[in-house]
Amino acid sequence: MFFADTEWQQKLARYTPLPLRLIVGYGFMAHGYAKLMKGPDAFVAIVHAMGVPQPFFMAWLTILVELLGGFAVLLGAFVVLVSVPMAAVLLVAVFSVHLPFGFTSIKLLAITSAGPQFGPPGYETDVLYLACLAALVMGGSGPWAIDTEMRDGRDGRWLRRTVKTSGGLASDARGRMTTRVDGVGPRAEAGRADR
């Protein structure tokens, strides 16, 4: 039975971080981009109204954390490092904006001819992002991640030479040409010398 057989789950388990990286990375980048498109001055005014010291600096810092941190998570690069400022942005959002509105992020108030009307969002989405970041920090970035490639490189697996069995020149993992690997060249030249 499909649901009783866990072999397929074990094969796919290593890819678990990919959807987390995609949604967290894209989500953060989308929020940072939206702040830029609305005009950074509008976000500076919001930060100032919240009573945050140095609102210009903090607004731009938040935008940069969202854009660059999101991009880093998307690539699986320095995830543990960038998760700290990303979590800080989320915690500030929870305690300074969303907490008074409760847990639920989607509060459908009414459906009008203009479309659905929603109430202020709660902290649910922030907590989901925090949980995803925690899962990536604890479980790793997964395959197709810069962090994984760098880690494997320190173990010697990333830059291990790839040996061709068909003869001729081989190339290492970076595509650089290396020496002949099968000895066909030296044997052929030794045979010519014997004639």
Secondary structure by P-SEA (a helix, b strand, c coil): cccccaaaaaaaccccaaaaaaaaaaaaaaaaaaaaaacaaaaaaaaaaacccaaaaaaaaaaaaaaaaaaaaaaccccccaaaaaaaaaaaaaacccccccccccccccccccccccccccaaaaaaaaaaaaaaaacccccccaaaaaaaaaacccccbbbbccccccccccccccccccaaaaaaaaaaaac
